[in-house]
Amino acid sequence: MDHCLIKPVKQSDLLDAIVNTLQVATADESPRSPEEQVAVQSQSSLNILLAEDGLVNQKVAVNLLQLRGHKVTVANNGQEALEILARDHYDMVLMDVQMPVMDGLEATRQLRQKEVFAGGHVPIIAMTAHAMKGDRQRCLDAGMDAYLPKPIRADDLYEVIESMVPNFSEGHSRTKESGTHLDRAFLLQQCGGDLDTLTEIVDVFTMESAPTHAADSDRHPSGQCY
C-alpha cells in the first residue's frame, strides 16, 4: 500500500495521492501550448492495441497515446488481445505482463507462433511493474521487442514507441526541460486539458482503491476502443 487516505477524502489530497502513486506526469515533460498539441496531432498516427487490465493504467495510457494523435483499442487480458489482433491490423501492441485469463508473456508467445506461418511481425512493448533482475530478458525471450517498466513516464513511452517505427515523423520529438516539480496543472495537461477526463481518472482510481469492486465483467468491457 503506497498511500493511506482518511475519509472524508478531500479532492486535493486524493489528487496528490494519485500523482505520487502513479507518477503519471513528470516535470521533464513541459506542458505544450495549444499550437504544439495541434502540430503533434497532425503528424503520423499509429493504430495501437493496449493490453492492460487496470482501469487507471488504461485511462492514463490512452490519454498519453491520444495526446500523440494515436488511435487506441483496449484489451483487458492476453486472450482478448489475441482475438482482437486476429480481426484487425495494429501497428503496435503495448502488452502488460501480468493479466488475468492469459498473461502478456503467453499471449506474445502465441502471437509469434502464428506469425511463423502467417508472416508479418507486430512490435510488442512489454509494460510491467517487475523490476527484478532477468525480467527484461524474460520479456525479450517471449518474443517482445522492448521493455517499459512501470510506472510509465510519458517521455519514455513516446521514445520507445517511436523507436519501434522506422522513419517515424520527427514532428513528435519533444524538448526536455530539467526539473522535478509536478503539479496539478501539468496532470490536467497530461489529460489533454480535459477536466472531465481527469475527473474520470480520479473516480476510477477511487473505485479501484475501494475495499470491494464490481464484477470484472462490469468493470472491463472487452475490445473497448478509444
KOLGU-428623 format. One record per residue (C-alpha): residue number from 1; residue in three letters; z, y, x. Coordinates in steps of 0.2 Angstrom, whole numbers, plus 2048, in hexadecimal, padded with zeros to 3 digits. Layout:
N
- NUM|ALA|Z|Y|X
...
//
This chain:
226
- 1|MET|800|800|800
- 2|ASP|7FA|811|808
- 3|HIS|802|81D|7FC
- 4|CYS|810|81D|7EF
- 5|LEU|80F|82A|7E1
- 6|ILE|81D|82F|7D5
- 7|LYS|819|831|7C3
- 8|PRO|815|83C|7BA
- 9|VAL|807|83E|7C8
- 10|LYS|801|850|7CB
- 11|GLN|7EE|851|7CD
- 12|SER|7EF|859|7DE
- 13|ASP|7FA|84B|7E5
- 14|LEU|7EF|83E|7DE
- 15|LEU|7E0|846|7E6
- 16|ASP|7E8|847|7F6
- 17|ALA|7ED|835|7F5
- 18|ILE|7DB|830|7F2
- 19|VAL|7D4|83B|800
- 20|ASN|7E1|834|80D
- 21|THR|7DE|822|807
- 22|LEU|7CC|821|806
- 23|GLN|7C7|82E|813
- 24|VAL|7B8|831|809
- 25|ALA|7B4|841|811
- 26|THR|7B7|847|823
- 27|ALA|7B6|859|82A
- 28|ASP|7A8|854|837
- 29|GLU|79D|855|828
- 30|SER|79B|867|823
- 31|PRO|797|86B|811
- 32|ARG|785|86F|80D
- 33|SER|77E|87E|805
- 34|PRO|774|87B|7F4
- 35|GLU|764|87E|7FE
- 36|GLU|769|870|80B
- 37|GLN|76D|864|7FD
- 38|VAL|75C|867|7F5
- 39|ALA|753|865|805
- 40|VAL|75C|854|808
- 41|GLN|758|84E|7F7
- 42|SER|746|852|7F9
- 43|GLN|744|846|809
- 44|SER|740|834|809
- 45|SER|74B|82A|7FC
- 46|LEU|750|818|7FE
- 47|ASN|753|80B|7F0
- 48|ILE|764|804|7F5
- 49|LEU|76E|7F5|7EE
- 50|LEU|781|7F8|7F0
- 51|ALA|78B|7E7|7EF
- 52|GLU|79D|7ED|7ED
- 53|ASP|7AA|7E7|7E0
- 54|GLY|7B6|7F6|7E2
- 55|LEU|7B4|804|7D5
- 56|VAL|7BA|812|7E0
- 57|ASN|7AF|80C|7EF
- 58|GLN|7A0|80B|7E3
- 59|LYS|7A2|81D|7DD
- 60|VAL|7A5|823|7EE
- 61|ALA|796|81A|7F6
- 62|VAL|78A|81E|7E7
- 63|ASN|78F|831|7E9
- 64|LEU|78C|831|7FC
- 65|LEU|77B|828|7FA
- 66|GLN|775|833|7EB
- 67|LEU|779|842|7F6
- 68|ARG|76C|83B|801
- 69|GLY|760|83A|7F3
- 70|HIS|760|827|7F2
- 71|LYS|75F|81C|7E3
- 72|VAL|76E|810|7E2
- 73|THR|771|800|7D8
- 74|VAL|782|7F8|7D8
- 75|ALA|786|7E5|7D8
- 76|ASN|798|7E0|7D6
- 77|ASN|797|7D0|7E1
- 78|GLY|78B|7C6|7EC
- 79|GLN|784|7BC|7DF
- 80|GLU|77F|7CB|7D4
- 81|ALA|778|7D2|7E4
- 82|LEU|76D|7C3|7E6
- 83|GLU|767|7C3|7D4
- 84|ILE|763|7D5|7D5
- 85|LEU|759|7D3|7E5
- 86|ALA|74F|7C5|7DD
- 87|ARG|749|7D1|7D0
- 88|ASP|746|7E1|7D9
- 89|HIS|742|7E8|7EA
- 90|TYR|74F|7F2|7F4
- 91|ASP|74D|7FB|805
- 92|MET|75E|7F6|80A
- 93|VAL|76F|7EE|805
- 94|LEU|780|7F4|808
- 95|MET|78A|7E4|807
- 96|ASP|79D|7E3|805
- 97|VAL|7A4|7D4|80E
- 98|GLN|7B2|7D0|803
- 99|MET|7AD|7CE|7F1
- 100|PRO|7B1|7C2|7E2
- 101|VAL|7A5|7B4|7DD
- 102|MET|79B|7B5|7ED
- 103|ASP|7A0|7BF|7FC
- 104|GLY|794|7C9|806
- 105|LEU|792|7BD|815
- 106|GLU|78C|7AF|809
- 107|ALA|781|7BA|800
- 108|THR|779|7C0|810
- 109|ARG|777|7AE|816
- 110|GLN|76E|7A9|806
- 111|LEU|763|7B8|806
- 112|ARG|75D|7B4|818
- 113|GLN|75A|7A2|814
- 114|LYS|74E|7A8|805
- 115|GLU|745|7B4|811
- 116|VAL|741|7A6|81D
- 117|PHE|735|79F|80F
- 118|ALA|731|7AF|805
- 119|GLY|72F|7BA|814
- 120|GLY|735|7CC|816
- 121|HIS|746|7D3|81D
- 122|VAL|752|7DE|813
- 123|PRO|75E|7E8|81E
- 124|ILE|770|7E4|81A
- 125|ILE|77E|7EF|820
- 126|ALA|78F|7E7|81F
- 127|MET|79D|7F1|818
- 128|THR|7AF|7EA|81B
- 129|ALA|7C1|7F0|81E
- 130|HIS|7C2|7E2|82B
- 131|ALA|7C6|7E8|83C
- 132|MET|7CA|7D8|845
- 133|LYS|7C2|7D3|855
- 134|GLY|7B2|7C9|851
- 135|ASP|7B0|7CF|83F
- 136|ARG|7A1|7D9|844
- 137|GLN|799|7CA|84C
- 138|ARG|79D|7BF|83D
- 139|CYS|792|7CC|832
- 140|LEU|784|7CC|83F
- 141|ASP|784|7B9|840
- 142|ALA|783|7B8|82D
- 143|GLY|773|7C1|82E
- 144|MET|779|7D3|82B
- 145|ASP|770|7E1|835
- 146|ALA|77E|7ED|837
- 147|TYR|791|7EF|835
- 148|LEU|79A|7FE|82D
- 149|PRO|7AD|7FD|82C
- 150|LYS|7B7|804|81E
- 151|PRO|7BC|811|81A
- 152|ILE|7AB|818|81A
- 153|ARG|7A7|828|822
- 154|ALA|798|831|81B
- 155|ASP|790|835|82B
- 156|ASP|792|823|831
- 157|LEU|78A|81D|821
- 158|TYR|77B|828|822
- 159|GLU|779|824|835
- 160|VAL|779|812|833
- 161|ILE|76D|812|823
- 162|GLU|761|81D|82C
- 163|SER|761|813|83C
- 164|MET|75B|804|831
- 165|VAL|74B|80D|82B
- 166|PRO|73D|810|837
- 167|ASN|737|822|838
- 168|PHE|744|828|82B
- 169|SER|742|83A|827
- 170|GLU|74B|845|834
- 171|GLY|74E|851|825
- 172|HIS|75E|846|821
- 173|SER|766|84A|832
- 174|ARG|776|854|831
- 175|THR|77E|85F|83E
- 176|LYS|790|85A|841
- 177|GLU|79E|867|843
- 178|SER|7AE|864|84C
- 179|GLY|7BF|863|842
- 180|THR|7CA|858|839
- 181|HIS|7CF|862|82A
- 182|LEU|7CB|85A|819
- 183|ASP|7CD|864|809
- 184|ARG|7CA|862|7F6
- 185|ALA|7BB|86D|7F6
- 186|PHE|7B2|862|803
- 187|LEU|7B7|852|7F8
- 188|LEU|7AF|85B|7E9
- 189|GLN|79F|85E|7F4
- 190|GLN|79F|84C|7F9
- 191|CYS|79D|849|7E6
- 192|GLY|78E|854|7E5
- 193|GLY|798|862|7DF
- 194|ASP|79A|859|7CE
- 195|LEU|7AC|85B|7C8
- 196|ASP|7A9|84E|7BB
- 197|THR|7A4|841|7C8
- 198|LEU|7B4|846|7D2
- 199|THR|7BF|844|7C3
- 200|GLU|7B7|833|7BF
- 201|ILE|7BB|82D|7D1
- 202|VAL|7CD|833|7CE
- 203|ASP|7CE|82A|7BE
- 204|VAL|7C7|81A|7C5
- 205|PHE|7D3|81B|7D4
- 206|THR|7E1|81D|7C8
- 207|MET|7DC|80E|7BE
- 208|GLU|7DA|803|7CD
- 209|SER|7EB|808|7D4
- 210|ALA|7F3|803|7C3
- 211|PRO|7FE|7F4|7C3
- 212|THR|7F2|7EB|7B6
- 213|HIS|7DF|7EC|7B4
- 214|ALA|7D3|7E9|7A7
- 215|ALA|7C9|7D9|7A7
- 216|ASP|7BC|7D9|7B5
- 217|SER|7AE|7D7|7A9
- 218|ASP|7B3|7E8|7A1
- 219|ARG|7B5|7F1|7B2
- 220|HIS|7A5|7EA|7BB
- 221|PRO|795|7EB|7B1
- 222|SER|788|7E1|7BB
- 223|GLY|779|7E9|7C2
- 224|GLN|77F|7FB|7BE
- 225|CYS|772|807|7C4
- 226|TYR|776|819|7CA
//
